[in-house]
C-alpha cells in the first residue's frame, strides 16, 4: 500500500518518525515479499484490534465518576471504535470519512456554518462526520486519537517507514499534538464549518501526559487482548506450502516453519514490547525541565540500555524471518552503504561495550574505502551482535582489533584479539577464550553460554544473515589462538 508523499504527513509517518531514533523502526527497511507482507498485515490488524479493546478498558477507568460530564474526545478514521454504549454516552466521537470529491466540493461551496456555532451544545453521545479527500493517503489508514484529562493517545493501523503494514501508537503529548495539527490543517484547507467546535473541545482537554502506570497497563492489556495468532500461522503455512511446491536446487538450506522459529519470534516480541514501553516512558520524563543532571544521566542510561536490547530483539526476529525464507525470496533490501561512516559511528558504542568487560577495542581501516552494498541498519546490528559475542569469550585485559581493508571487489573485515602486555603475558600472543568450549546449542538458531547467561545467534544463522546482506562470514577456530572472524562485503559496482 505504498503511496506518493502528500503535502501533509499521515498519522503513520508522524508516529514512526517520532520513534525512529536513527533507525529504530526503520530497521524493517527491507522490502517484503508477498508472503511476509501478508503475515505483517495480519499481525498489524491483530494488534489494532487488541489496542481498541485496551483503549476501551482505559476509557472506562478515566470516567469512573457518574456525573454525566463529558469524559473526553475521540477522533477516528474511517469508523467509530467505541462499541460500549456506556462509553459512547461519555465521549464525543468525530469520524474522518473518505468521501467522493464531488461531495466534498459541494459541502465546501454550499454548506454554510451556523451564525453562532460557538454556543451550540453538542450532546456527548453524538458523533460527527468529517470528510476526507479519497486521494488523501491518510484516508487509507485506520487511526484513533484520544484526549482525556488523564492521558492523550494516538494509534494507527497503517505503514512503517519502510511502507510495510504496521500498528503504531504513542502516548507522547507532543506526538499526539502533531497528529492533531495535521488533522486540523486538513479541516482548515477544506473549510470545515465544524472546526471551531472541535478545536474548542481539543483546547478543553489538551494533550495530557500519562501516568507511567497508564502506559504500562496499556501494554499489558495489549498482550492480554491479542488474539491467538491462527491467521498468522495460516499465512505462514501458505507461504511454506508455496515454497515446498516450487523447490530451488541452488537455494541454501533453510528451516521450514518450525517450533524454533515460532518460539524465537514470540520471545523477541514479548521482550521487545515492555522494553519499548519503558523507553517511551523514559523519553517522556527526559522532556521535563525540572530534572537534575544526575537523574538525566540515569534516564539516558536506561534509554540506551532499552534501545540496545530492542535492537537485539529486532535482530533475533529478523534472523528467524531469514531462516524461513530462501535466498531468492529474501526480504533484505540492499543499498549503497558507507562502511567507513558506519564503523566510525559505531566505534564509541563498541568501545564502551568492550570496556564493561575490561577489554579494549580499536578499528583499523584506510581513510577512504569504497561503499559496500548492504542494509546499513541490519549490518550495524549484526556487527554489534558479533562484537558482543566475541567479547564475552575473552579474558580481562584482552585487546580486540577490527580491521577493514579492500580485497578485490570486496571489503574484508577481520575481527581478532590479542592479550594486552599489561596483563603479564607476552604482547602479540593470542589467548585461548575462557568459555569457547562451554557454549550450548539451543535448537537450530541459538547458542547459550551458562557462565554469563547470554543467548546469541549461532554461527550458522549469523552466516545466513551475512549471506542475505550480500556478504560472507568465515569463522576459524585456532587451538592455541582462539576464534577469528572474517567478513567479506561486496563493493558497489563501479566504486573500486
C-alpha positions in Angstrom: 0.0 0.0 0.0 2.7 2.4 -1.0 1.5 5.9 -1.8 3.3 9.0 -3.0 4.3 11.7 -0.5 1.5 14.2 0.0 1.5 17.8 1.1 0.6 16.8 4.7 2.0 13.9 6.6 -0.1 10.8 7.5 -0.6 9.6 11.1 1.7 6.7 10.4 4.5 9.0 9.3 4.3 11.2 12.3 4.4 8.4 14.8 7.0 6.4 13.0 9.4 9.3 12.6 9.0 10.3 16.3 10.0 6.8 17.4 12.8 6.2 14.9 16.0 7.3 16.7 18.1 7.0 13.5 16.7 3.5 12.8 14.5 2.0 15.5 11.5 1.5 13.3 13.5 1.9 10.1 15.2 -1.3 11.0 12.5 -3.0 9.0 13.7 -1.2 5.9 13.6 -4.3 3.8 11.1 -4.7 1.1 8.8 -7.6 1.9 7.8 -10.4 -0.4 4.1 -11.0 -0.9 4.2 -13.8 1.7 5.8 -11.9 4.5 3.8 -8.8 3.7 0.6 -10.8 4.2 1.9 -12.0 7.6 2.8 -8.5 8.7 -0.6 -7.3 7.6 -2.4 -9.9 9.7 -0.1 -9.2 12.7 -0.8 -5.4 12.5 -4.5 -6.0 12.2 -4.5 -8.2 15.3 -2.6 -5.6 17.2 -5.0 -2.9 16.1 -8.0 -4.9 17.4 -6.2 -5.6 20.7 -5.4 -1.9 21.0 -9.1 -1.0 20.6 -10.1 -3.3 23.4 -7.3 -1.9 25.6 -8.4 1.7 24.9 -11.9 0.9 25.9 -10.6 -0.5 29.2 -8.6 2.7 29.9 -11.6 4.9 29.0 -13.8 3.1 31.5 -11.2 3.9 34.2 -10.9 7.5 33.0 -14.7 8.2 33.7 -15.3 6.4 36.9 -17.4 9.3 38.3 -21.1 9.1 37.2 -21.7 12.9 37.0 -22.7 12.9 33.3 -20.0 15.2 32.3 -18.0 14.8 29.0 -15.1 12.4 29.7 -13.1 13.1 26.6 -12.8 13.3 22.9 -12.2 10.5 20.4 -11.2 11.2 16.7 -11.2 8.2 14.4 -11.0 7.1 10.8 -12.8 5.6 9.0 -15.4 4.4 11.5 -16.0 4.7 15.3 -14.0 2.3 17.6 -16.1 2.5 20.8 -18.8 -0.1 20.9 -19.7 0.1 24.6 -22.9 2.3 24.9 -21.9 3.4 28.4 -18.7 4.9 26.9 -20.4 6.4 23.9 -22.6 8.4 26.3 -19.5 10.0 28.0 -17.2 10.6 25.0 -17.7 12.7 21.9 -16.7 11.0 18.7 -15.6 12.7 15.5 -15.2 10.4 12.5 -13.0 11.3 9.5 -14.6 9.5 6.5 -13.3 9.4 2.9 -15.9 10.9 0.6 -16.3 11.4 -3.2 -14.6 14.5 -4.4 -17.8 15.9 -5.7 -19.5 15.6 -2.3 -16.6 17.3 -0.6 -16.6 20.2 -3.0 -20.3 20.6 -2.7 -20.0 20.8 1.0 -17.2 23.4 0.8 -19.2 25.6 -1.6 -22.8 25.3 -0.3 -22.7 24.3 3.4 -22.9 27.5 5.5 -21.8 27.5 9.1 -24.3 28.4 11.9 -24.2 32.1 12.8 -23.2 31.3 16.4 -21.8 27.8 16.4 -19.7 28.5 19.5 -22.9 28.5 21.6 -24.3 25.2 20.2 -24.2 22.4 22.8 -23.4 19.1 21.3 -24.6 16.0 23.2 -21.8 13.8 24.4 -23.2 10.7 22.8 -23.4 12.3 19.4 -20.9 11.5 16.6 -19.9 13.8 13.8 -18.6 13.0 10.3 -15.7 14.9 8.8 -14.9 14.4 5.1 -11.5 13.4 3.8 -10.5 13.5 0.2 -10.3 10.0 -1.2 -6.9 10.7 -2.7 -5.5 11.8 0.7 -3.2 8.9 1.9 -4.5 9.4 5.4 -7.9 8.1 4.2 -6.2 4.7 3.7 -5.3 4.5 7.3 -7.3 3.4 10.4 -6.4 5.7 13.2 -7.7 6.9 16.6 -6.8 10.0 18.6 -8.0 10.1 22.2 -7.9 13.1 24.5 -8.9 12.9 28.2 -7.9 14.8 31.4 -5.7 11.8 32.4 -3.9 10.9 29.2 -3.7 11.5 25.4 -3.0 8.8 22.9 -2.8 8.3 19.2 -2.6 4.9 17.4 -2.8 3.9 13.8 -3.1 0.8 11.6 -1.0 2.0 8.6 2.6 1.6 7.5 6.0 2.0 9.0 8.9 4.0 7.4 9.6 1.1 5.0 6.0 1.1 3.7 5.2 -2.2 5.4 2.0 -2.8 7.3 2.4 -1.8 10.9 0.5 -0.9 14.0 1.9 2.2 15.7 0.9 4.1 18.8 2.2 6.9 21.1 1.3 8.5 24.4 3.8 11.3 23.9 1.7 14.6 24.1 4.0 16.2 21.5 3.3 13.4 19.0 -0.4 13.5 19.7 -0.4 17.2 19.2 1.5 16.9 15.9 -1.2 14.4 14.7 -4.0 16.9 15.7 -2.1 19.7 13.9 -2.1 17.6 10.7 -5.8 16.8 11.0 -6.5 20.5 11.8 -4.8 21.6 8.7 -6.8 19.3 6.6 -10.0 20.7 8.1 -8.9 24.3 7.5 -7.9 23.6 3.9 -11.4 22.1 3.3 -13.1 25.0 5.2 -15.0 22.7 7.6 -17.7 24.7 9.4 -17.4 22.4 12.5 -13.8 23.2 13.0 -14.4 25.8 15.7 -16.4 23.4 17.8 -13.9 20.6 17.6 -10.9 23.0 18.2 -12.6 24.2 21.4 -13.0 20.6 22.6 -9.3 19.9 21.9 -8.4 23.0 23.9 -10.7 21.9 26.8 -8.9 18.5 27.2 -5.5 19.4 25.9 -2.7 16.9 25.5 -2.2 15.4 28.9 1.0 13.4 29.7 0.0 10.0 31.1 0.9 8.5 34.4 3.5 5.8 33.8 1.1 3.2 35.2 -1.3 4.0 32.4 1.2 3.3 29.7 2.3 0.1 31.5 -1.3 -1.0 31.8 -1.9 -0.4 28.1 1.0 -2.6 27.2 -0.2 -5.4 29.5 -3.7 -5.1 28.1 -2.4 -5.2 24.5 -0.8 -8.6 25.3 -3.9 -9.8 27.1 -6.3 -9.0 24.3 -4.0 -10.1 21.5 -5.9 -13.0 19.8 -4.4 -16.4 19.2 -2.5 -15.9 16.0 -4.2 -18.5 14.0 -4.4 -16.3 10.9 -0.7 -15.6 11.2 0.1 -19.3 11.4 -2.2 -19.9 8.4 -0.4 -17.2 6.4 3.0 -18.7 7.2 1.7 -22.2 6.4 0.5 -21.0 3.0 3.9 -19.4 2.4 5.7 -22.7 3.4 3.5 -24.7 1.1 4.2 -22.3 -1.8 7.9 -22.8 -1.3 7.5 -26.5 -1.0 5.8 -26.7 -4.3 8.4 -24.6 -6.0 11.7 -26.0 -4.8 15.0 -24.4 -5.9 18.0 -26.7 -6.3 20.5 -23.9 -5.7 18.8 -22.4 -2.6 20.7 -22.6 0.7 19.5 -24.9 3.4 16.5 -23.3 5.2 14.4 -24.1 8.2 10.8 -24.6 7.4 8.1 -23.4 9.7 9.4 -24.9 13.0 8.9 -24.6 16.7 12.3 -23.0 17.0 11.5 -20.1 14.7 8.0 -19.6 16.1 9.4 -19.6 19.6 12.2 -17.2 18.8 9.8 -14.7 17.1 7.4 -14.9 20.1 10.3 -14.4 22.5 11.6 -11.4 20.6 8.1 -9.8 20.6 7.4 -10.5 24.3 10.7 -8.9 25.3 10.6 -6.0 22.9 7.0 -4.9 23.9 7.7 -4.0 27.5 11.2 -2.5 26.7 9.5 -0.2 24.1 7.1 0.9 26.8 9.9 1.6 29.3 11.8 3.6 26.7 8.8 5.6 25.8 8.2 6.5 29.5 11.9 7.4 29.9 11.8 9.7 26.9 8.7 11.4 28.3 10.5 12.0 31.6 13.6 13.4 29.8 11.4 16.1 28.3 10.8 17.6 31.7 12.7 20.8 32.5 13.0 20.2 36.3 15.4 17.2 36.3 18.8 17.4 37.9 21.8 16.3 35.9 22.2 13.0 37.8 18.6 12.0 37.1 19.0 12.9 33.4 22.2 10.8 33.2 20.4 7.8 34.7 17.4 8.2 32.4 19.7 8.4 29.4 21.4 5.2 30.5 18.0 3.5 30.8 17.1 4.8 27.3 20.4 3.5 25.9 20.0 0.0 27.5 16.5 -0.3 26.3 17.5 0.7 22.8 20.4 -1.8 22.8 18.1 -4.7 23.8 15.3 -3.7 21.5 17.9 -3.8 18.6 19.0 -7.3 19.8 15.4 -8.5 19.8 14.8 -6.9 16.3 17.9 -8.8 15.1 16.6 -12.1 16.5 13.2 -11.5 14.9 14.8 -10.7 11.5 17.1 -13.7 11.8 14.1 -16.0 12.3 12.4 -14.5 9.3 15.5 -15.0 7.1 15.7 -18.6 8.3 12.3 -19.3 6.8 13.0 -17.5 3.5 15.0 -18.9 0.7 17.7 -16.7 -0.9 15.7 -15.7 -4.0 12.8 -14.5 -1.8 14.9 -12.8 0.8 13.3 -9.7 2.2 16.5 -7.7 2.8 16.8 -4.7 0.5 20.4 -3.8 -0.2 21.5 -0.2 -0.7 24.8 1.7 -1.1 26.3 1.8 2.4 29.3 3.7 3.6 31.2 1.2 5.7 33.7 3.9 6.8 30.9 6.0 8.2 29.2 3.0 9.9 32.4 1.9 11.6 33.2 5.5 12.7 29.7 6.0 14.1 29.6 2.6 15.9 33.1 2.6 17.3 32.4 4.6 20.5 29.4 2.3 21.3 31.5 -0.8 20.7 34.4 0.5 22.8 32.0 1.2 25.6 30.6 -2.3 25.2 34.1 -3.8 25.4 35.2 -1.6 28.4 32.4 -3.1 30.6 34.5 -6.4 30.5 37.8 -4.6 30.9 38.7 -5.0 27.3 39.9 -2.5 24.7 38.9 -2.3 21.0 40.3 -0.4 18.1 39.3 -0.2 14.4 42.0 -0.1 11.7 41.0 1.0 8.2 42.2 3.2 5.4 41.0 6.8 5.3 38.9 6.1 2.2 37.1 3.0 1.4 34.6 2.4 -1.4 31.0 1.9 -0.4 29.6 -1.6 0.0 26.2 -3.0 -1.0 24.3 -3.9 2.2 21.5 -2.9 4.6 23.2 -0.3 6.9 20.8 -0.8 9.9 20.9 -4.6 9.8 24.7 -4.6 9.1 25.3 -2.4 12.2 23.2 -4.7 14.4 24.8 -7.9 13.2 28.3 -6.4 13.7 27.3 -5.2 17.2 26.0 -8.7 18.0 29.2 -10.3 16.7 31.4 -8.0 18.8 29.2 -8.5 21.9 29.5 -12.3 21.4 33.2 -12.0 20.8 33.9 -10.0 23.9 32.0 -12.4 26.2 34.6 -15.1 25.5 37.7 -13.2 26.2 39.8 -12.9 29.4 40.0 -9.5 31.0 42.9 -7.4 29.6 42.5 -8.6 26.1 42.7 -6.2 23.1 40.3 -6.5 20.2 41.2 -5.4 16.7 38.7 -4.9 13.9 40.5 -4.3 10.6 38.8 -3.4 7.4 40.7 -3.3 4.0 39.7 -3.5 0.4 40.2 -7.0 -1.1 39.5 -7.1 -4.8 35.8 -6.4 -5.4 35.1 -6.8 -1.7 35.8 -5.3 1.7 37.5 -7.7 4.1 36.6 -7.1 7.8 38.5 -9.2 10.3 37.9 -9.4 14.0 40.7 -10.9 16.2 42.1 -10.4 19.7 45.4 -10.1 21.5 46.4 -10.3 25.1 47.5 -6.8 26.4 51.1 -6.7 27.5 50.0 -5.2 30.8 48.2 -8.4 31.6 51.6 -10.0 32.3 51.7 -12.1 29.1 53.8 -11.7 26.0 52.3 -8.9 23.8 51.0 -10.1 20.5 50.3 -13.6 21.7 46.6 -14.6 21.3 44.9 -16.2 24.2 42.5 -19.2 24.3 39.0 -17.9 25.0 37.8 -18.8 28.5 34.4 -20.2 27.7 34.5 -21.1 24.0 34.0 -24.8 24.7 31.1 -24.3 27.1 28.6 -22.8 24.7 25.5 -24.9 24.4 23.3 -25.2 21.3 19.6 -24.3 21.8 17.5 -25.6 19.0 18.6 -24.7 15.5 19.1 -21.0 15.9 20.6 -20.0 19.3 23.6 -20.6 21.5 23.6 -20.3 25.3 26.6 -19.5 27.5 25.9 -20.8 31.1 28.7 -18.7 32.7 27.3 -15.4 31.5 23.6 -16.4 30.9 23.8 -14.9 27.5 21.9 -16.0 24.4 23.0 -15.3 20.9 22.5 -16.5 17.3 24.7 -19.4 16.4 27.3 -19.1 13.7 25.2 -20.9 11.1 22.3 -18.4 11.4 24.8 -15.5 11.5 26.3 -16.7 8.3 22.9 -16.8 6.7 22.3 -13.2 7.7 25.5 -12.1 6.1 24.6 -14.0 3.0 21.3 -12.2 3.0 23.3 -8.9 3.2 25.2 -10.0 0.1 28.3 -10.9 2.1 30.1 -13.9 3.7 31.2 -14.8 7.2 34.1 -17.2 7.8 34.8 -18.5 11.4 38.2 -20.0 12.2 38.8 -21.9 15.4 42.6 -21.9 16.2 43.5 -24.3 19.1 46.0 -22.0 20.7 44.8 -18.7 19.4 41.1 -18.7 19.8 38.4 -17.6 17.4 38.9 -15.4 14.4 36.1 -13.9 12.3 36.4 -12.7 8.8 33.6 -10.9 6.9 33.5 -10.1 3.2 31.2 -7.4 1.9 30.6 -6.7 -1.8 31.8 -3.3 -3.0 29.2 -1.4 -5.0 29.9 -2.0 -8.7 32.0 0.7 -10.3 33.2 2.1 -6.9 36.6 0.5 -6.6 
